[in-house]
Amino acid sequence: MARTVHRKSAESVFFLSALLALSVALLMLAVLVVEVFVDGFSQLDWQFLTHFPSRNPEDAGILSAWVGSVYLITLTVAFAVPLGVAAAIYFEEYARKNWFNTLMEMNIGTLAGVPSIIYGLLGLGLFVRTLNMGRSLLAGALTMALLVLPIIIITAREAIRAIPSSVQDAAFALGATRSQVIRTIILPLSFPGILTGIILALSRAIGETAPLIAIGALTYIAFLPDGLSSPFTALPIQIFNWVSRPQAGFHSNAAAAIIVLLTITLLLNAFAILLRNYFYRRIHAHLS
Amino acid sequence: MTSATPGSSHVKEQMVGWAFKLCGLLSLFVTVGIAVVLFAEAAHFFGEVSVVEFLFGTEWTPLFTEKHFGILPLVLGTLLVSAIAMIVAIPLGILIAVYLSEYASARVRRSLKPILEILASIPTIVFGYFALLSVTPFLQKIIPGLSGFNALSPGIVMGIMILPFVVSLTDDAMTAVPHSLRMAAYGLGSTRLQVAFRVVLPSASSGVIAACVLAVSRAVGETMLVAIAAGMRPTFTLNPLVPVQTITAYIVQVSLGDTPAGTLEYRSIFAVASVLFVLTFILNMLAQKLRASFKFTYA
């Protein structure tokens, strides 16, 4: 009898501590969002989106920052998606199981864990210096493309693996070549899953700051990029610049820019989650 | 074969295969590229600074006139912030994961998982703002001696930032434990709590340890949060209340200044980055090995 009571109380102690752990995490999230909104919402208006940065916090805006970010992530995706999806197709459809391919697979897992600042130094040494691209939009986008490549490869592989092999076998049995199977079966069926990976990569690329600082992207830019070799700034760099200043006015600007950045990131992620759910429902419906 | 030119279509198939293989190989080139870029500049650096001074020196003053290049203050700063983050992330993460995998109903799981994913997607620069302008002022009210830049506040915030990562990997490991083990334990009269902590968690241990190792690797490589909130002063200390500098924050500090290529200062960021790269590479490899052995057990 005493033992049962003891067991019951142990259960409730665990339950309460788990609940507490969850509330700590959710509370922090809530406080973060509230603080950012309280500090930044009054700054957020049309002028903020359409003005260049300024020495005066009230006049400063994020025009060059958000335009730079849009250029940057568009180019990043343009570079990373074809390469990443092709690599995923190689690993799922071509690669035989041997030590070399096992090594390559482990390598992708390891690359996904390399700190982003290290990619920045790779970009600095390779693109900015060795290939002489300077601190350009192109160098930034290529660096970012290498950074998100593992994300795209891993999600695309999962999407391809989820396709029932019976569908492919049927196509092969009808005499389709491997490249025909890839074009007509693999790519269309895995498309929603691959798109999820692309959106996750976008959301990662738009918030990354450290690699851009490492390649030397400028923190104060009062013009819009006019080409691939143009210098640029991006939203997170502008936020970093404002946070680092002592004046409270710039902190409010940082908060307002964070609201913009968070809104974009959350929308992208919500879309990715919805898309993934839809994709798995569709594959399961297909199987049953 | 009814195809008019079977030969040419065969050649085309081969070329398509080679193109895919080249893209597959690209990821290997990236790793090699990182190693070459880092180690080449680091080699120049070690032409001027002795390896022994670098690895065992306790003074890091590369921007002063009297330069010292002992990396230990940066390493200690990095480990201090990471340790604080782990103290927050690992207990909370395992509690939440056990709850999610063994207790929560399907409905609760479905609503909590996306919330954790959203928490995971917040850019680290946002957490930097939060640590510097919200958490540090709050902590200063409780701890009077706390400096405006310190290891404690970014450490705690980093713990919360890494939490979803720990939860999701631990939860994956626990849900991969076969149902039969749970049923057998219940059959012997175990309570839910006993099943969770004495059967499922130990069975998933290599997966859970892999999650913790990956979390450490993340913490060690985290940059913007510490660059904003931990300060830029390399201090050989384990005191969480004073400013410290991490390896990553030093790289940011030098990158922000306009340092010409070829100078000792420029090369020093590649030298410290080599240490960071080797450290995280070993941690990631270790985690992958652990996960592989875990998958092998329950495949």
HADDOCK unambig.tbl for C-alpha pairs under 7 A between the chains (distance, minus, plus):
assign (segid A and resid 11 and name CA) (segid B and resid 193 and name CA) 6.08 0.50 0.50
assign (segid A and resid 18 and name CA) (segid B and resid 95 and name CA) 5.22 0.50 0.50
assign (segid A and resid 18 and name CA) (segid B and resid 96 and name CA) 5.51 0.50 0.50
assign (segid A and resid 18 and name CA) (segid B and resid 99 and name CA) 6.36 0.50 0.50
assign (segid A and resid 21 and name CA) (segid B and resid 92 and name CA) 5.28 0.50 0.50
assign (segid A and resid 21 and name CA) (segid B and resid 95 and name CA) 6.97 0.50 0.50
assign (segid A and resid 21 and name CA) (segid B and resid 96 and name CA) 6.53 0.50 0.50
assign (segid A and resid 22 and name CA) (segid B and resid 96 and name CA) 6.34 0.50 0.50
assign (segid A and resid 25 and name CA) (segid B and resid 160 and name CA) 6.36 0.50 0.50
assign (segid A and resid 32 and name CA) (segid B and resid 130 and name CA) 6.29 0.50 0.50
assign (segid A and resid 83 and name CA) (segid B and resid 23 and name CA) 5.67 0.50 0.50
assign (segid A and resid 86 and name CA) (segid B and resid 20 and name CA) 5.41 0.50 0.50
assign (segid A and resid 86 and name CA) (segid B and resid 23 and name CA) 5.94 0.50 0.50
assign (segid A and resid 87 and name CA) (segid B and resid 20 and name CA) 6.02 0.50 0.50
assign (segid A and resid 87 and name CA) (segid B and resid 21 and name CA) 6.97 0.50 0.50
assign (segid A and resid 87 and name CA) (segid B and resid 23 and name CA) 4.77 0.50 0.50
assign (segid A and resid 87 and name CA) (segid B and resid 24 and name CA) 4.03 0.50 0.50
assign (segid A and resid 89 and name CA) (segid B and resid 20 and name CA) 6.97 0.50 0.50
assign (segid A and resid 90 and name CA) (segid B and resid 20 and name CA) 5.18 0.50 0.50
assign (segid A and resid 90 and name CA) (segid B and resid 21 and name CA) 5.71 0.50 0.50
assign (segid A and resid 90 and name CA) (segid B and resid 24 and name CA) 5.98 0.50 0.50
assign (segid A and resid 91 and name CA) (segid B and resid 24 and name CA) 6.91 0.50 0.50
assign (segid A and resid 104 and name CA) (segid B and resid 28 and name CA) 6.55 0.50 0.50
assign (segid A and resid 107 and name CA) (segid B and resid 28 and name CA) 6.84 0.50 0.50
assign (segid A and resid 108 and name CA) (segid B and resid 27 and name CA) 6.46 0.50 0.50
assign (segid A and resid 110 and name CA) (segid B and resid 281 and name CA) 6.70 0.50 0.50
assign (segid A and resid 110 and name CA) (segid B and resid 284 and name CA) 5.63 0.50 0.50
assign (segid A and resid 110 and name CA) (segid B and resid 285 and name CA) 6.52 0.50 0.50
assign (segid A and resid 113 and name CA) (segid B and resid 284 and name CA) 6.53 0.50 0.50
assign (segid A and resid 114 and name CA) (segid B and resid 280 and name CA) 6.64 0.50 0.50
assign (segid A and resid 115 and name CA) (segid B and resid 221 and name CA) 4.78 0.50 0.50
assign (segid A and resid 115 and name CA) (segid B and resid 222 and name CA) 6.80 0.50 0.50
assign (segid A and resid 118 and name CA) (segid B and resid 273 and name CA) 6.74 0.50 0.50
assign (segid A and resid 122 and name CA) (segid B and resid 34 and name CA) 5.44 0.50 0.50
assign (segid A and resid 122 and name CA) (segid B and resid 37 and name CA) 6.21 0.50 0.50
assign (segid A and resid 125 and name CA) (segid B and resid 37 and name CA) 5.94 0.50 0.50
assign (segid A and resid 179 and name CA) (segid B and resid 13 and name CA) 6.54 0.50 0.50
assign (segid A and resid 207 and name CA) (segid B and resid 123 and name CA) 4.84 0.50 0.50
assign (segid A and resid 208 and name CA) (segid B and resid 123 and name CA) 6.72 0.50 0.50
assign (segid A and resid 210 and name CA) (segid B and resid 223 and name CA) 6.40 0.50 0.50
assign (segid A and resid 210 and name CA) (segid B and resid 224 and name CA) 6.29 0.50 0.50
assign (segid A and resid 213 and name CA) (segid B and resid 252 and name CA) 6.67 0.50 0.50
assign (segid A and resid 213 and name CA) (segid B and resid 255 and name CA) 6.28 0.50 0.50
assign (segid A and resid 213 and name CA) (segid B and resid 256 and name CA) 6.79 0.50 0.50
assign (segid A and resid 214 and name CA) (segid B and resid 252 and name CA) 6.52 0.50 0.50
assign (segid A and resid 214 and name CA) (segid B and resid 255 and name CA) 5.36 0.50 0.50
assign (segid A and resid 216 and name CA) (segid B and resid 255 and name CA) 6.19 0.50 0.50
assign (segid A and resid 216 and name CA) (segid B and resid 256 and name CA) 6.96 0.50 0.50
assign (segid A and resid 236 and name CA) (segid B and resid 125 and name CA) 6.70 0.50 0.50
assign (segid A and resid 240 and name CA) (segid B and resid 125 and name CA) 6.86 0.50 0.50
assign (segid A and resid 243 and name CA) (segid B and resid 129 and name CA) 6.47 0.50 0.50
assign (segid A and resid 244 and name CA) (segid B and resid 228 and name CA) 6.82 0.50 0.50
assign (segid A and resid 258 and name CA) (segid B and resid 126 and name CA) 6.60 0.50 0.50
assign (segid A and resid 262 and name CA) (segid B and resid 122 and name CA) 6.87 0.50 0.50
assign (segid A and resid 266 and name CA) (segid B and resid 118 and name CA) 6.73 0.50 0.50
assign (segid A and resid 269 and name CA) (segid B and resid 118 and name CA) 6.97 0.50 0.50
